[in-house]
């Protein structure tokens, strides 16, 4: 691990600004700074390092999306916020797998976190899961065309060249065919 | 009447909408969302939405779907970034340093409970005999109870030796004309065994023999010739499973100079050897292997290579032992990769690797005692 990164805990505003500016360094500093704290929480409360990775990344994504959406207010220390979110996510997971013994060993102070926040996140996760399996079922070349067009924002011209379509109209027809199939696969899963 | 004419225009537009192919419709909706329509076209489009609820629903659905696709792609990208960062953290070492350390009393008990128990029983026995000799036991029933206990112990002892004899007599396998041997070590308590691929490559049948001399039939479950790794599975009916695996397979690389040891069966003899990691690459800079300062003899192939904390860091291999004085081991990372690559349909249950080493802090003798139970001589028949 990079020594410099390891030693420097970023300031809270550095992290927030970094996320807003898509800074890779800030994200890395944030991730490296607080992972040990969460690993400690999870492995001392009947989890392992893989659980810690899952829970921690989920919390980082919650924070990231909140900051990006502009509705993140720093009312406590960022460290406390992340710890609190992970703590609640982990309690929920323990309850789901019936491993929760009714008490959790804490290593930090924490705040109560509103429930609806994580509910919304869970809803979105379900939609993403569906999208993932719909794309999986779609098969090639449709999957790549969809990803190129809607995810990587490639132009029709580029897509034409990549797939060897003779003209843009053919590519367009193919694209809409694929889109319709993807939609069908997605909505069938409801 | 102007209102009337407008209605006619709407319905004509709606009809047009139905005549449009699904593709053209989608194209229109996208152009609308991307703001690529002319003012007139836009007006017509909005009028169509108002006039036809079904059309409006289609537009909304598309908007939702395209938005979701975009968000989904952003999430995937973020997850990839986070995973890349995560890869750089040495989780294993971090975990070691974060485990809640129990108080010294608990640690003392954990490390020395057998000795403490023996000491305690000796003390109690001494006290009892002194009391007995001193005639303090006027209560006959106590002595009676003790006598019964001793008799029971005698009986169970006799039973035990009988069953040991039975086991020994059963243990005569179609031996012992096997053509070559190697070493293997347990990955799970259910009897998955790792060894070198070159050990079992040409085998007709494979048996693994534990430290007590008992043999079990095994089959080749999976192999990766490019890493020289093979995974065997014990299929013998008499196999009753092993206890908890005392070592953890390490993913990260081990440092130069790290103290290491192996346990295996070169020359068909249980052998312990100790030394250091001398290079992080093998012969001619081959990054698949470590070079180790531990003598590896034929028959040692497939021996577990462990560090002092009980992490499994490699699989010793004697294949390249012909290079004077240099000895090699395959890095444990490749073993982990091979385990992950085992096709799920060839397994009856998910592989649960040990996540905790129970060997940290033990001396060499105790370590060998532990590893011995999980290391096997791999016997090859019919090459």
Interface residues (C-beta under 8 A of the other chain):
Chain A: X1 X2 X24 X27 X28 X31 X32 X35 X36 X39 X40 X43 X44 X48 X49 X53 X57 X60 X61 X64 X105 X124 X127 X128 X131 X132 X146 X147 X150 X151 X152 X172 X173 X176 X177 X179 X180 X183 X186
Chain B: X22 X23 X26 X27 X61 X65 X66 X68 X69 X70 X71 X72 X73 X75 X76 X78 X79 X81 X82 X83 X85 X86 X88 X89 X90 X91 X92 X94 X95 X98 X99 X100 X355
